[in-house]
Amino acid sequence: MKNLITIIVLCIATIGFAQQNEPNYEAEGDLVKATYYHEDGSINIQGYFKNKKLTGKWVRYDKEGNKVQMAFYKDGKKVGRWFVWAKESLKEIHYDDNAIVSVNLWKHEAKLAMNK
């Protein structure tokens, strides 16, 4: 009997954990908000669809919840300024109608000027 209860509890826990990793879709007016998850259940990507096409702001997070990418779409095409964060840099990519217009890269360099 104890083995049966243990198996049932493990099955319920497994099903519950697996459901956390399934994408979540919510209607918000004429948009659908999509949320995708990492294996540990934390948010991986959030953004919107309109007429089954990517639209608006999409944000990607690492497993610690830090923002690693912010992207913009219109009618499924890359538009506007995208930002990609890395440990030591920030990359800004400007898109116009799915084409790259410019790329800027900023690196964190700590420089200190002292006046003695």
PyMOL CGO cylinders between C-alpha atoms (Angstrom):
from pymol import cmd
from pymol.cgo import CYLINDER

trace = [
    CYLINDER, 0.00, 0.00, 0.00, 2.83, 2.40, 0.85, 0.3, 1, 1, 1, 1, 1, 1,
    CYLINDER, 2.83, 2.40, 0.85, 4.44, 1.70, -2.54, 0.3, 1, 1, 1, 1, 1, 1,
    CYLINDER, 4.44, 1.70, -2.54, 1.20, 2.50, -4.34, 0.3, 1, 1, 1, 1, 1, 1,
    CYLINDER, 1.20, 2.50, -4.34, 0.79, 5.80, -2.48, 0.3, 1, 1, 1, 1, 1, 1,
    CYLINDER, 0.79, 5.80, -2.48, 4.43, 6.70, -3.19, 0.3, 1, 1, 1, 1, 1, 1,
    CYLINDER, 4.43, 6.70, -3.19, 3.96, 6.00, -6.90, 0.3, 1, 1, 1, 1, 1, 1,
    CYLINDER, 3.96, 6.00, -6.90, 0.78, 8.10, -7.02, 0.3, 1, 1, 1, 1, 1, 1,
    CYLINDER, 0.78, 8.10, -7.02, 2.46, 11.03, -5.25, 0.3, 1, 1, 1, 1, 1, 1,
    CYLINDER, 2.46, 11.03, -5.25, 5.45, 10.86, -7.62, 0.3, 1, 1, 1, 1, 1, 1,
    CYLINDER, 5.45, 10.86, -7.62, 3.15, 10.76, -10.65, 0.3, 1, 1, 1, 1, 1, 1,
    CYLINDER, 3.15, 10.76, -10.65, 1.19, 13.79, -9.44, 0.3, 1, 1, 1, 1, 1, 1,
    CYLINDER, 1.19, 13.79, -9.44, 4.42, 15.69, -8.71, 0.3, 1, 1, 1, 1, 1, 1,
    CYLINDER, 4.42, 15.69, -8.71, 5.81, 14.81, -12.14, 0.3, 1, 1, 1, 1, 1, 1,
    CYLINDER, 5.81, 14.81, -12.14, 2.63, 15.90, -13.90, 0.3, 1, 1, 1, 1, 1, 1,
    CYLINDER, 2.63, 15.90, -13.90, 2.55, 19.15, -11.92, 0.3, 1, 1, 1, 1, 1, 1,
    CYLINDER, 2.55, 19.15, -11.92, 6.18, 19.92, -12.73, 0.3, 1, 1, 1, 1, 1, 1,
    CYLINDER, 6.18, 19.92, -12.73, 5.73, 19.10, -16.40, 0.3, 1, 1, 1, 1, 1, 1,
    CYLINDER, 5.73, 19.10, -16.40, 2.77, 21.46, -16.64, 0.3, 1, 1, 1, 1, 1, 1,
    CYLINDER, 2.77, 21.46, -16.64, 4.91, 24.35, -15.38, 0.3, 1, 1, 1, 1, 1, 1,
    CYLINDER, 4.91, 24.35, -15.38, 7.16, 23.94, -18.42, 0.3, 1, 1, 1, 1, 1, 1,
    CYLINDER, 7.16, 23.94, -18.42, 4.33, 24.07, -20.93, 0.3, 1, 1, 1, 1, 1, 1,
    CYLINDER, 4.33, 24.07, -20.93, 3.90, 27.45, -22.65, 0.3, 1, 1, 1, 1, 1, 1,
    CYLINDER, 3.90, 27.45, -22.65, 1.13, 29.66, -21.35, 0.3, 1, 1, 1, 1, 1, 1,
    CYLINDER, 1.13, 29.66, -21.35, -1.10, 31.65, -23.72, 0.3, 1, 1, 1, 1, 1, 1,
    CYLINDER, -1.10, 31.65, -23.72, -3.49, 34.39, -22.54, 0.3, 1, 1, 1, 1, 1, 1,
    CYLINDER, -3.49, 34.39, -22.54, -5.82, 36.52, -24.63, 0.3, 1, 1, 1, 1, 1, 1,
    CYLINDER, -5.82, 36.52, -24.63, -5.38, 40.27, -24.06, 0.3, 1, 1, 1, 1, 1, 1,
    CYLINDER, -5.38, 40.27, -24.06, -7.75, 42.10, -26.38, 0.3, 1, 1, 1, 1, 1, 1,
    CYLINDER, -7.75, 42.10, -26.38, -6.73, 41.27, -29.95, 0.3, 1, 1, 1, 1, 1, 1,
    CYLINDER, -6.73, 41.27, -29.95, -3.32, 40.03, -28.76, 0.3, 1, 1, 1, 1, 1, 1,
    CYLINDER, -3.32, 40.03, -28.76, -2.19, 36.71, -27.32, 0.3, 1, 1, 1, 1, 1, 1,
    CYLINDER, -2.19, 36.71, -27.32, 0.42, 36.93, -24.58, 0.3, 1, 1, 1, 1, 1, 1,
    CYLINDER, 0.42, 36.93, -24.58, 2.81, 33.98, -24.71, 0.3, 1, 1, 1, 1, 1, 1,
    CYLINDER, 2.81, 33.98, -24.71, 5.03, 32.88, -21.83, 0.3, 1, 1, 1, 1, 1, 1,
    CYLINDER, 5.03, 32.88, -21.83, 7.62, 30.13, -22.26, 0.3, 1, 1, 1, 1, 1, 1,
    CYLINDER, 7.62, 30.13, -22.26, 9.49, 28.54, -19.34, 0.3, 1, 1, 1, 1, 1, 1,
    CYLINDER, 9.49, 28.54, -19.34, 12.92, 27.15, -18.55, 0.3, 1, 1, 1, 1, 1, 1,
    CYLINDER, 12.92, 27.15, -18.55, 13.13, 23.55, -17.33, 0.3, 1, 1, 1, 1, 1, 1,
    CYLINDER, 13.13, 23.55, -17.33, 13.19, 24.78, -13.72, 0.3, 1, 1, 1, 1, 1, 1,
    CYLINDER, 13.19, 24.78, -13.72, 9.86, 26.62, -14.21, 0.3, 1, 1, 1, 1, 1, 1,
    CYLINDER, 9.86, 26.62, -14.21, 11.29, 30.16, -14.36, 0.3, 1, 1, 1, 1, 1, 1,
    CYLINDER, 11.29, 30.16, -14.36, 10.23, 32.43, -17.22, 0.3, 1, 1, 1, 1, 1, 1,
    CYLINDER, 10.23, 32.43, -17.22, 12.35, 32.08, -20.35, 0.3, 1, 1, 1, 1, 1, 1,
    CYLINDER, 12.35, 32.08, -20.35, 10.55, 34.24, -22.95, 0.3, 1, 1, 1, 1, 1, 1,
    CYLINDER, 10.55, 34.24, -22.95, 7.51, 36.52, -22.89, 0.3, 1, 1, 1, 1, 1, 1,
    CYLINDER, 7.51, 36.52, -22.89, 5.88, 38.31, -25.79, 0.3, 1, 1, 1, 1, 1, 1,
    CYLINDER, 5.88, 38.31, -25.79, 2.81, 38.77, -27.95, 0.3, 1, 1, 1, 1, 1, 1,
    CYLINDER, 2.81, 38.77, -27.95, 1.21, 37.38, -31.06, 0.3, 1, 1, 1, 1, 1, 1,
    CYLINDER, 1.21, 37.38, -31.06, -1.32, 39.11, -33.28, 0.3, 1, 1, 1, 1, 1, 1,
    CYLINDER, -1.32, 39.11, -33.28, -2.93, 37.08, -36.06, 0.3, 1, 1, 1, 1, 1, 1,
    CYLINDER, -2.93, 37.08, -36.06, -0.43, 34.28, -35.29, 0.3, 1, 1, 1, 1, 1, 1,
    CYLINDER, -0.43, 34.28, -35.29, 2.54, 36.61, -35.97, 0.3, 1, 1, 1, 1, 1, 1,
    CYLINDER, 2.54, 36.61, -35.97, 5.06, 37.93, -33.50, 0.3, 1, 1, 1, 1, 1, 1,
    CYLINDER, 5.06, 37.93, -33.50, 4.24, 41.49, -32.51, 0.3, 1, 1, 1, 1, 1, 1,
    CYLINDER, 4.24, 41.49, -32.51, 5.35, 44.07, -29.97, 0.3, 1, 1, 1, 1, 1, 1,
    CYLINDER, 5.35, 44.07, -29.97, 7.98, 43.55, -27.30, 0.3, 1, 1, 1, 1, 1, 1,
    CYLINDER, 7.98, 43.55, -27.30, 9.51, 40.13, -26.65, 0.3, 1, 1, 1, 1, 1, 1,
    CYLINDER, 9.51, 40.13, -26.65, 11.81, 39.62, -23.65, 0.3, 1, 1, 1, 1, 1, 1,
    CYLINDER, 11.81, 39.62, -23.65, 14.13, 36.70, -22.93, 0.3, 1, 1, 1, 1, 1, 1,
    CYLINDER, 14.13, 36.70, -22.93, 15.42, 35.91, -19.41, 0.3, 1, 1, 1, 1, 1, 1,
    CYLINDER, 15.42, 35.91, -19.41, 18.16, 33.67, -18.09, 0.3, 1, 1, 1, 1, 1, 1,
    CYLINDER, 18.16, 33.67, -18.09, 17.41, 31.09, -15.38, 0.3, 1, 1, 1, 1, 1, 1,
    CYLINDER, 17.41, 31.09, -15.38, 18.23, 33.63, -12.64, 0.3, 1, 1, 1, 1, 1, 1,
    CYLINDER, 18.23, 33.63, -12.64, 15.57, 36.02, -13.98, 0.3, 1, 1, 1, 1, 1, 1,
    CYLINDER, 15.57, 36.02, -13.98, 18.00, 38.50, -15.55, 0.3, 1, 1, 1, 1, 1, 1,
    CYLINDER, 18.00, 38.50, -15.55, 16.92, 40.11, -18.81, 0.3, 1, 1, 1, 1, 1, 1,
    CYLINDER, 16.92, 40.11, -18.81, 19.24, 38.91, -21.62, 0.3, 1, 1, 1, 1, 1, 1,
    CYLINDER, 19.24, 38.91, -21.62, 17.37, 40.09, -24.72, 0.3, 1, 1, 1, 1, 1, 1,
    CYLINDER, 17.37, 40.09, -24.72, 14.66, 42.58, -25.60, 0.3, 1, 1, 1, 1, 1, 1,
    CYLINDER, 14.66, 42.58, -25.60, 13.27, 42.43, -29.13, 0.3, 1, 1, 1, 1, 1, 1,
    CYLINDER, 13.27, 42.43, -29.13, 10.51, 44.12, -31.09, 0.3, 1, 1, 1, 1, 1, 1,
    CYLINDER, 10.51, 44.12, -31.09, 8.35, 42.75, -33.91, 0.3, 1, 1, 1, 1, 1, 1,
    CYLINDER, 8.35, 42.75, -33.91, 5.64, 44.08, -36.19, 0.3, 1, 1, 1, 1, 1, 1,
    CYLINDER, 5.64, 44.08, -36.19, 3.60, 41.63, -38.29, 0.3, 1, 1, 1, 1, 1, 1,
    CYLINDER, 3.60, 41.63, -38.29, 6.22, 38.94, -37.66, 0.3, 1, 1, 1, 1, 1, 1,
    CYLINDER, 6.22, 38.94, -37.66, 9.14, 41.10, -38.83, 0.3, 1, 1, 1, 1, 1, 1,
    CYLINDER, 9.14, 41.10, -38.83, 12.04, 42.41, -36.75, 0.3, 1, 1, 1, 1, 1, 1,
    CYLINDER, 12.04, 42.41, -36.75, 11.75, 46.15, -36.18, 0.3, 1, 1, 1, 1, 1, 1,
    CYLINDER, 11.75, 46.15, -36.18, 13.17, 48.83, -33.92, 0.3, 1, 1, 1, 1, 1, 1,
    CYLINDER, 13.17, 48.83, -33.92, 16.02, 48.58, -31.47, 0.3, 1, 1, 1, 1, 1, 1,
    CYLINDER, 16.02, 48.58, -31.47, 16.88, 45.19, -30.05, 0.3, 1, 1, 1, 1, 1, 1,
    CYLINDER, 16.88, 45.19, -30.05, 19.08, 44.84, -26.97, 0.3, 1, 1, 1, 1, 1, 1,
    CYLINDER, 19.08, 44.84, -26.97, 21.22, 41.84, -26.07, 0.3, 1, 1, 1, 1, 1, 1,
    CYLINDER, 21.22, 41.84, -26.07, 22.93, 41.78, -22.67, 0.3, 1, 1, 1, 1, 1, 1,
    CYLINDER, 22.93, 41.78, -22.67, 26.03, 39.71, -21.99, 0.3, 1, 1, 1, 1, 1, 1,
    CYLINDER, 26.03, 39.71, -21.99, 28.31, 39.59, -18.94, 0.3, 1, 1, 1, 1, 1, 1,
    CYLINDER, 28.31, 39.59, -18.94, 30.64, 42.30, -20.16, 0.3, 1, 1, 1, 1, 1, 1,
    CYLINDER, 30.64, 42.30, -20.16, 28.70, 44.04, -22.93, 0.3, 1, 1, 1, 1, 1, 1,
    CYLINDER, 28.70, 44.04, -22.93, 25.44, 45.37, -24.30, 0.3, 1, 1, 1, 1, 1, 1,
    CYLINDER, 25.44, 45.37, -24.30, 24.66, 45.03, -27.99, 0.3, 1, 1, 1, 1, 1, 1,
    CYLINDER, 24.66, 45.03, -27.99, 22.07, 47.25, -29.64, 0.3, 1, 1, 1, 1, 1, 1,
    CYLINDER, 22.07, 47.25, -29.64, 20.82, 46.13, -33.04, 0.3, 1, 1, 1, 1, 1, 1,
    CYLINDER, 20.82, 46.13, -33.04, 18.56, 48.41, -35.06, 0.3, 1, 1, 1, 1, 1, 1,
    CYLINDER, 18.56, 48.41, -35.06, 16.18, 46.61, -37.44, 0.3, 1, 1, 1, 1, 1, 1,
    CYLINDER, 16.18, 46.61, -37.44, 13.95, 48.04, -40.13, 0.3, 1, 1, 1, 1, 1, 1,
    CYLINDER, 13.95, 48.04, -40.13, 11.54, 45.64, -41.85, 0.3, 1, 1, 1, 1, 1, 1,
    CYLINDER, 11.54, 45.64, -41.85, 13.61, 42.56, -40.90, 0.3, 1, 1, 1, 1, 1, 1,
    CYLINDER, 13.61, 42.56, -40.90, 16.90, 44.09, -42.11, 0.3, 1, 1, 1, 1, 1, 1,
    CYLINDER, 16.90, 44.09, -42.11, 19.77, 45.19, -39.85, 0.3, 1, 1, 1, 1, 1, 1,
    CYLINDER, 19.77, 45.19, -39.85, 20.33, 48.95, -40.11, 0.3, 1, 1, 1, 1, 1, 1,
    CYLINDER, 20.33, 48.95, -40.11, 23.07, 49.33, -37.49, 0.3, 1, 1, 1, 1, 1, 1,
    CYLINDER, 23.07, 49.33, -37.49, 24.81, 47.58, -34.61, 0.3, 1, 1, 1, 1, 1, 1,
    CYLINDER, 24.81, 47.58, -34.61, 26.32, 49.23, -31.56, 0.3, 1, 1, 1, 1, 1, 1,
    CYLINDER, 26.32, 49.23, -31.56, 28.38, 47.38, -28.96, 0.3, 1, 1, 1, 1, 1, 1,
    CYLINDER, 28.38, 47.38, -28.96, 29.10, 48.77, -25.53, 0.3, 1, 1, 1, 1, 1, 1,
    CYLINDER, 29.10, 48.77, -25.53, 31.60, 47.11, -23.21, 0.3, 1, 1, 1, 1, 1, 1,
    CYLINDER, 31.60, 47.11, -23.21, 31.76, 47.71, -19.50, 0.3, 1, 1, 1, 1, 1, 1,
    CYLINDER, 31.76, 47.71, -19.50, 35.12, 49.22, -18.81, 0.3, 1, 1, 1, 1, 1, 1,
    CYLINDER, 35.12, 49.22, -18.81, 35.65, 50.68, -15.39, 0.3, 1, 1, 1, 1, 1, 1,
    CYLINDER, 35.65, 50.68, -15.39, 37.90, 53.71, -15.70, 0.3, 1, 1, 1, 1, 1, 1,
    CYLINDER, 37.90, 53.71, -15.70, 38.41, 56.00, -12.78, 0.3, 1, 1, 1, 1, 1, 1,
    CYLINDER, 38.41, 56.00, -12.78, 40.02, 59.40, -12.93, 0.3, 1, 1, 1, 1, 1, 1,
    CYLINDER, 40.02, 59.40, -12.93, 41.45, 60.68, -9.70, 0.3, 1, 1, 1, 1, 1, 1,
    CYLINDER, 41.45, 60.68, -9.70, 42.71, 64.14, -8.97, 0.3, 1, 1, 1, 1, 1, 1,
    CYLINDER, 42.71, 64.14, -8.97, 45.45, 64.21, -6.31, 0.3, 1, 1, 1, 1, 1, 1,
]
cmd.load_cgo(trace, "trace")
